[in-house]
């Protein structure tokens, strides 16, 4: 990677910092300086102006030039084919020493006196730019006749070559290196405003782009009129300095902008993209999954091969692109794809800020008389936000030295980390999108060490440990996988169905539907014309299909997204079990019993944990059995419902009458560690209590009263019998079995009687129910 001092100064003010100090800083922050050099322009080479240029009378390849040097005018015979009247040129005056064996003297060439030499770029120690003399312009500064060329700082710039490691793709640009120096020297990065020269035409009048949504690259297009565009000496010189050779001026400008900003640019001429006066680009994936750009002919593979301009044109299309480097490199490895020079930057991570890049290049080209068409065409997906949790104590352990927390925050902020939040010694932050090399706490620690300075840290044994980096996404995934495994272990098979379904079927079976304003405008098919608001309809259809295949015992589950009428999403898990509770076997003599509500409920308990049931007042009795449907309660919260399928639905789908369904909101399910309690060594005691209660009284009201007593010795109680006859009238007898046990002693009869009396009195006082 090559940078120059003056090029860096376009972003940061390093005017008071020496080049040697910059080199020390670069080495300190891990950007190893390979070499520092500068052009060796001899004294005596000055700015001249060609007043006149005529052919030599006795030599076709020589020209006689009258050159103004400011304080004098000299005649110089020049053999360059591109010398012409009106040019500013570098002139080696008489006495200029280029080497021990090469000194400029007065001479006669074919009888004509010559006092000096008009020089090419390579003759004065600059990179070769052409095969003729070097034409100067004011991009290097004000041209003053007679001024020494080596006094122009932009020509006599310090050139720094950096040896970059493969993971620092963000520093493959002037801006990237400037950002690191900015953090080291605590100097702000300044983005200069560039005015854009827009013409009166819009991009849509010139360019049409057809984009396949399966493409993974971010792309942005602008159309530029370069008919009057000039290319400056400074631009050509800097591009030549970094070792890039281009055939056309616009390609040179594009290479300059790419090296400056780190954004990958490409250029296509209108001539090779147009057909019948229509400019069109077709962007699609090839057989290996690479994004390709096509006009009349294949033009480029984004991030792989940039192509080239075979014929110049006055109208060009500028393309800014970004492709995620890790996946790109993996695809290249898997497919053995041949790559061009652009792959070096794209595979290491180019600058993803295409908007800034295009703003820069449009302003840059406008400075040199290019005209920018209004508007842009872009296909940009948001780059996923990557957050990382940094345990400060772990950072100190890795470094082997404590760094002030505020200093760590300042370092990370200066490096582009955002949204820093410190909670209980853990710093949460968002990784800069261009820093593809930052993955874990060790990488962040390396950034801190770079800016603190490795020489400022005492040598200690290095220990690298990872903190627990689980987040909500990981925890939810673990919970889903746990439920999946339990469901499979209890005889359910996982199925996956479309998130779309038939709106008429939803209405027919009593389910709510998405409102018309928020429904699908252009459905894939008429059968899939709306978003599903339940998983159960799809599961019942799957059961019907399995019955037709001859299966008698069918258990299915699905975890998926459902929508409410406002198209708000939630993740649900649906269960269905139909027919025999188990497969034919020797133990059941090939005649297994059908599943029932309690058997289905026990399977759910095994999958999601213990729960309670309560009547479901708002049940969809078109789909659910009106007398076997209930809400599922966990920790006092309704998490879903369980039901037998309505007999009419079973008949319509030609499946077993013994079909049970459940739908549960997975986010409401708990996934907490089970805590073990000490087991009492004293004997437990069982007692039954039969109470007479109104038939209208729900059992849950009795539970509330008993639970409110907080009796330590009451370990468990269950409703075991319900009895009614004519004598009881509108009442019924409920028998509840209680298990009592103390952790401190064996319960005596008086203890047991006292507990049972307490329960009975509470029921009488609160619910007016008593012993049978």
N, C-alpha and C positions, 0 to 999 in steps of 0.2 A: 504494500500500500504506500503510495507516494503522496505527500502533502507538501505545500510550500508555505512559508511564513506569511506572505501577503495574502495568499488564498484563505488561510485560517482567519486572518484579520477581517474577512468579510462577515464573520460570525462573532468573534470575540476580540476584545481590545488587549492585545499582547505587546503593544508598542513599547512598554516599559520593562518588558521581560526579554532577556537575551535568548538567542537561539540555543545556547548551551544549557540554560536553565530549562528551556522547553524540552530538550532532549532528556535531561535528568528527570523531569516530571513524567515524561512518557515511559521511560524505563521503570519508574517507581510504580506506575499504575498498570503495569503489565503489557504495555504496547512497546515492545523492544525496538529500539532504534538500531537499524542495520547500518545506516551511513548518513552523513550530512555533507552536502556539496553545494556549490554554486557555480554559475557560468564564469569562465575566466576570460572576460572581455578585455582586450588589451587597451592600455592608455593610447590615446591618439585616434581612436575610432570615434567619429563625431556625426552629428545629424547634418545631412546635406539635402539640398533641394535641386532637382534637375530642372534647370531653366530651359535647356534646349537639348535635343537629341537628334543627330543626323547620321546617316550611314557613312562609314569610312570609304573614301574614294577608291582605295586599293584593296579592300577586304570586305567581302559580303557579310561575314559573321561578326564584324566589329562595328561599334557605334562610337561616335565622338560626342561626348556630353559636356555641356557647360553647367557646372555645379556651384551653387551658392552655399558657402560655408559660414555665412553670417558676417564675418569681418573680412572675407575675401571671396574671390570667385576663381575657381580653378577649372582647367580642362582635363578631362579624364577619358581615356579610351577604354571602353567596356565591351566584353564579349558576350554578355548575357542577353538572351533573346527577349526577355521580358522587361528590360529597361525602357523607360519612356519618359517623355516630357511631363512635368507636373508631379513627379513622385518625390516623396521624402524617403531618403535612403541612408544607410550607414556608410560612411566614407572613412577609409583608412588613409590618413594624411601622410605626407612624406615624413619619414622618420619613425613611423609606427613599427614596433617590433612584435612579430607574431611568434617567432621562435629564434633560436640561435642562428638558424640558417635562412630565416625569412624576414627581411626588413624592407619596408616600402621605400623606394627611391624614385627620383625623377627618371623618366625613361622615354624612349621613342618607339612607337609601335607602327611599323610600316610607314615610317617617315613622319608620323604625327606625334607631337609631344603629349605626354601623359603625366599628370602630377597627383598621383594617389590611386586608390582602388575603391570602386563601389563593391560592397561585400555581400555575400550570401549569409544566411543564418549560421550555417555550419562553420564558415570561415572565421566568425567572431566568437565561436565557442558556444553557440546555441544549438538546439536540436535542428536537424534538417527539416525544412518546411516545404521546399520545392527544389527544382533544378536550376533556378535562376537567382537573381539578387533578391534581397529581403526588402520588401516595401514596408515602411514604418507608418503607423497611424497613431492617433491620440489616445488609443486604449491603454497605452503604456504611460501616459502623462502628456503634458503640454510639450509639443515639439518645438524646441528652440534651436535655431540654426547655430552650428558650432559647438553645441553642448555635447560633452563626452557621453557616449552610449552607456558606459558603465556607471554613470550617475543616475540612471533610471532604475529605481528600486524594483519595479515590476519585472524588468528584464534581468536584473542582477539579484534575483530572489534566492533565498536559502531554500534548498531542496532537501527534505527529510524523508528518508525511506524507512518504513516501519515493517518489521517482521510480525505479522499477525498470526495468532493461533486460529484454528479452524472454527472455534466457537464464537469468535468475535465478529460476526457478520455485520453487526451494527456499526463497526468502525471502518467499513469499506467505503467511506465517504468523508469528505471534508467536514460536513456537519457532524457526523458521528464522532470523529476525533476531537472536534471543537467542543462537543458536549462533555467528553471526558476531561479535557483540559479545563473547561469551565468549572467542573466539580472540584478539581484539584486546586486551582488557584482562587476559587470562590469569585469568579468573574461571570457576570450574566451573559447568556447567549442572546444575541440581538438579531432579530429577523428583519432585514431592511424591507421597507415597502417599495414595491415596484409597480409603476403605473402600466396598465395594459392597454394597448392600442387596438380597440375593437373596431371592426368594420360594420357596415349596416346589414350584412346578411347573417341569417341564423344558421346554425349547424345542420338543422333538419332539412334545409334546402339542398344541402350537399351530400350528407352522409345518412345512410340507413344501416342499422346493425341488427342482425338476426342472432339471438343468443339462446343457446340451449341451457335450460335451468339446471341441468346436471353438472355443469362446469363448476369447478371449485376455485378458480382464480378470480381475484378482484380485478376489474378492468375499468379504465376511464379514458374517454376519447375526446380530443379537441381537433378542430380543423384550422389550419394555418395557411395564409397566403404569404409565400416567401418570395414573390416576384421581385420586390424591392429590397430584400434583406441583404445586409452586409455581414461579412464575417470578419471579425477583428483579429489583429495580430496576437493580442493577448490570449484570446480563446484558442487559436491554432497552436500557439506556443505551449500553453498549459496542457493541451491534449497530447501534443507530441512529447512533452516532458514525462507524462505518465505512461508513455509507451503504446499509445493507441494510434493506429493509422486508419483514416477513413477516406473514402473516395469522393464524397460530396460535402459541400459546406453544411447542409442541414444535418447530416450524420455526425459531423464534427461538433456542432452545437448540442446535439442530443447526448453525445458522449460526455461533453463538458457538464451538462446538467445532471446526468446520472452520477458522475463522480463527485459532484458538489453536494447533492441532496441525499444520495443513497436510494432514491426512487428509480426503479427500472423503467426506462423509456425505450420505445421503439417507434419507427417512423415508416409509413407507407405512402407512396405517391398515388395521386388520384388516378394516374394512367393505368396502373396495374390492378386497381380495385374497381374500376368503372366498366360498365357495359351499357351501351345505348344511352350515354350521358347520365347514367345512374350510378352513384358511388355506393357500393354495398359491401359490408363485411359479414361473413358467416362464421360464427364462433360455435364450436362444438367439440365434443370429446372424440379422440381417435380410439382405436381398438384397445390401446393400453391405458386409457383413462386420462391422457394428457389433453389439455385445452389447446386447440388449434385455431388459428385465424386464417381464413380463406377469402380471397377475392375472386378474380377470374382464374387464378392459380393458387395453390397452397402458399401462404405467405410466411407463417412462423408457427412455432410451438412455444407457447407462453412459458417462460422460465427455462426453456431448453435450448432453443435455436431461434435467434432473432431475425434471420434472413438478411437481405441487403437490398439497396436501391440499384436496380439495373439501368434505370433511365430517369433523369431528373425531370421535375415538373414544378410548376409554380404553385400548385395546391397540394398540400400534404396532410396526412392524418397522423397526429401524435397519439401514441398509446402509452399510458402509464399502467403498470401491472404489479400485482403482488400475489404470490403463491406461498402457502404455508410450507416452510423448508423441509421439515421432517418427513411429511407424507410425500413430498416431491422426490426427495432423495431415495425413499423406500421404493417408490414406483420405478425410478430409474434403475435401481439395483435389481428389482424383480424382473423387469422387462429387458434389461441389457440395452437400453435406449442410448444411441449415440447423442452426445451433447456438444453445444457450442460454447463460446467464451462467456455468454450471459449466465450459464449454469453455475459458474464459479460464485457469483454473487447471490443468485436466487436460492441456491441450495444451502447457503450459510445464513440467509435471512436478510432480505432487502428491507428498505424502509416502507412500512405499510401505509404511511400517511400520504395517500395518492393526491388528496385535495391540496396539501401544501406543495407537493412536487409539481403539480400542474400549474398552480398559481405562480410558482417560481419560474418555470420554463416559459410560460406565456409572458411574464414581465421581462424575462431575460431576452426573449426573441423580439419583444416590442421595442426594446432599447436599440435594436439594430434594424428597425424599419419593417419588421414583419407585421402582418395584419391578422388579428385573431377573430374568427367567426364567433358570434354570440352563442352562448349555451354550451352544454356538454352532454355527452351520452355516457352513462356509467352503469356498471353492474357491480355493486359493492355490497358485500355481506359484512355485518358487524363481526369484528374479530373477538372471539370469546375472551371475557375478562378473566384473568388468572390472578387469584388471590393466594397469599401465602401467610401462614402464621409463624412468627419468629419468636422463639423462647429466648429472651435476652440472656438468661443464665447459661443456656446451651451455647450461645454465641461466645460468651466469655470463656466457657470451657474449651471450645474449639480453638479460640485465639490463644488461650493461656494467659490472658490479661483482661482486666475489667476496663471497658470503654464506657464513658459517660453516656447515659441513655439519650440525652439531648443531642450529643454529638452524633450518635448513630442515626437518629431521626434526621438530622441536618444532612448527613452524608447521603442517605437514601433519597431524601427530597432532591438534593442536587443532582442525583443520577436519574431522576425522572420517575421514581416511585411515588405513587399518589395514595390519597385516602388513608394516611397512617393513623392507626388507633392503638393506643396502649392500654391494655386491661390486664391487671394482675401479673405484670411482668411478661406478657405475651404481646408482641407487636404485630398487628394485622395490617397488611398493605397490598396494594395492587401493583403487579409487576408491569413495567413499561412494555407496550406491545412489541417494540422492536428488539427486546432482549430475550431472544429465543433460548439463550444459554442459561437463564435463571430458572431452576427447577425446584431446588430444595434449600434447606437452611445452610448447607455447606456453600452453595453458590452465593447466597446473600452474604455470608460471612466473608467470602473471598472479596466481594465488593467493598466491604467495610475495611478489610485489611489493605486493599489497594490504595484507598484514600487516606487511611491513617499512616501508611508507610511501613513496609515490612521491616525496615531498618530501625523503626521506632518501637518495635515489639521484642521483648526479651524472648530468647529461645527456650521453649519448654516442650515436654512431650505432647504430641497432638492426639486428641481424642475426639472422634466424630460420632455423634449419636443422633438419631432421628427422634424428634418429639412425635407424639401421637397427632397425626395430621388428619384424623377423621373429621369430616364435616357432615352436615345434614344429609347431603346427597348420598354419601357413603353409608350412613346409618340407615337411611330409608331403603337403599339397595339390599343391605344385609337383612333388614326386616322382611322385605319381599322374598328374598331367597330362603329365609328360614320358614316362612309360611308355605312357600312352594314345596320345600322338602317334606314338611309335615303333611301337606295335602297328598302328595304322591305316596307317602308311607301309609296313608289311610284310605287308599283305593281310588283316589281321584287322578285323572289324567289331565295334563294341561292342554288347553286349546287356545288358538289365537284367531280372532275374527276381525272383520273390518270395523272401523269406527263409524262407518256409514251404515244406514239401514233404510227400510222402506217406511215412509211416513204414514201411509195408509194402514200398515200393519200395527204400528204403534198406537194409532187412534183406535183401531179395531179392538185391541186388547187392553185398552184403558190406560195406557201410559201417556205422560205429558210429552209434548213435542216442542222443538225449538220454534220461537216466534218467527213469523214469515219475514220480518225485517232483517233477521239475523241468520236466516237459513241459507243453504247453498244456492248460489245463482245458476251455476252450470254443473249439474250433477254428472258423474261418470256415466251412470245408466239410470233408468227409471226405477229400477229395483233398489238402488242405493242413492236415494234423492234427499236424504236428511242425515243429521248427526244422531247417533244413538243416544237415548236418554236412559237406557238400561242395558245391562249385560245379559239379562235373563232370556230375552226373546231369542237372541243368537244362540244361547246355550240350549234352549229347548229345541230349536231347529237342528242343532248338532245331535241331540239325543235322538230325534226322529230319524236322522240319517243313519245312525248306528243301529237302531232297531231294524231298519230295512236291510241291514247287513247281517242280521241274525243274532246280534248281541242281546243278552237277557239282563245283564247287570252292567249298568252304565253310570260311571261317576266322572264328572268333568268339572274343571274350574278354569277361570280366566282372570288375569289381572290386566286391567286396561282402563282407558279414559272414557268417561261418560260426560254428557253435557246436560245442563238444566235448560229451562225454556229461554233463559237469557244468554245461552251459549257459554256459560261459565263452566270451566273444566274441573273435574275431580277424578282422583284415581280410586277405583272400586275393585273389589274382588267378588266374583260371582261363583256360586257353587250350585251344582245340580246332581242329584242321585236318583236313579230311576230303576224300578224292577227289583230283582233279587239283591239281597244285602251282601251276597258273596257269590263267588263262582261255584259251579258244581264240584263236589269233592266227596271223598269217602266218608268224611266226618258228618256231612249233612245228607248222605245217601242220595246224592244227586238231586235233592229236592230242597234247596235252601228257601228260607222264609223271605218274603219281600221286606224291603226297608220300611220302617215306620218313623214317625216324627221324632221319637226319643232316640232311635238308633242313628238317624241323620244328625240330630243335635249333638250326640256324643262324638261323632266324627268331627263336627265343627269345633267342639271343645278341644279335641286333640290338635286341631290346626291353629286356633287363634287364642286358646286359653279359656279359663272359666268365665262364664257369663250367666246372667239372669234373663228371664223373659217377662214381658208384660204385654197386655193386650195392645194391639195396634189399631187405633181408632180410625186412622186415615188410609187403611189398606186398599189396594186396588183389587176389589173383589171380582172384577171381570177376569183377572189373571190368577189371583190367589184364592185359595179355599176360604170361604167366609168364616169358618169355625176353627181353622187350624192355621192361624197367622199371628205372629207376635213380634214385637220389637226386641232386639238383642241389646242388653244393657251390660256395660262394663264400667265399673267405678262410677255408677250413677249417670253415665252418659250413653245416649242411644247411638250405637255404632252401625246399626243395620237392621235387617229383619230376616225372619225365617218363616217359611210357609209351605204348606202342601199345595201342589198345583190344582187349580180348579178342575173338577171332573170334565167339564165341557171342553176345556183346552186339551186335556189328555186325550179325549176322544177325537178331537179335531186333528191332532198331530199323530194319532194312532200309536200312542205310547202307553205305558203302564199307568193304571190309576194311582199306583203308589209311586208318585214322583214328587220330590221335595226340592225346594230351591231356597237359596239365601243370597242376599247381596249386602256387602259390608263396605263401609268407607275405610280404606286401608290407613289413611292418615290418622284416624281416631283410635286405632289399635295401639295398645301399649307394647313396648318391647324392652321391659326393664329386667334387670338381673333378679333372679329368684334368690331371696335371702333365707338362709337356713335358720330355724329357731331351735332352741333347746327342747328336747323331748322330756316330758315329765316322767319321772320314775314311779309315780303313784297311779293307782288303779283308776280307770275311768268308770263312770256310772251312767246308765241310760234310763231315762224316764219318759213316759208318754203323757201327753196332756190333750184331752178331747174337749173342745169348746164348741158351743152352739153359736153360730153367726148368721146374719142375714145372707141370702144367696147373692145379694147385690154388692156385698162387701168383698173387695179384692184382697187377695192374700198378701199383696205387697204392703197394704196398710198395717197388717199384723206384723210383718217383718220390720217396718219402720219403728213400731213401738218397742219391739224386743231389742232391736239394735241400739235404740236410744238409751237403754239401761246400762250399756257398757259393763256387763257382768264378766269379770275376768275368768271365772271358772266355766263359763259357757263356751265350749270349743266348737260346737256345731249343732245345728237343728234343721230338720227337714219335714215338710208336709208329706205324710205317708198314707193318709186315707181321707176320703171324702164320702160321707154317707148322708142320704136323705130319704125320708118316707112321708106318708100322709100326716103322721102325728107331728112332724116338725114343721109342716106347712111351708111358709116362705123362708124357713131357715134350713141350715144344713149343719152336719157335724163334721168338724175338721180335727183330725188327729195329727198332732205334731210330736215328732220324736226328738228329744234333747239329749246331747252327750255332754256330761259335766266332768270336769277333771281339774284338780288343783296342782300347781307346780311346787307347793310347799308341804302338803300333807295329804293323808287319805281322808276323803270327805266322809264325815259322819252323817247319820240319818237326819239329825237336826239341821246340819248345813244344807243338805239336799232339799229338805222341806222348806227351809227359809228362802232358798233361791226360787223354787217353783212357786211359792206364795207371792214373791215379789213380781214374778212374771204375770201371774194370774191377776193380781191387783192392778197392774199397769194396763192390762187388756180391759178390765172392767171399767177403770177410770177414763180411759181414752176412747175406747170403742164400744163400751157398754155390752161386752160379750163375756160369758162366764162358762163354768163347767156344764157339761151336758147332764 
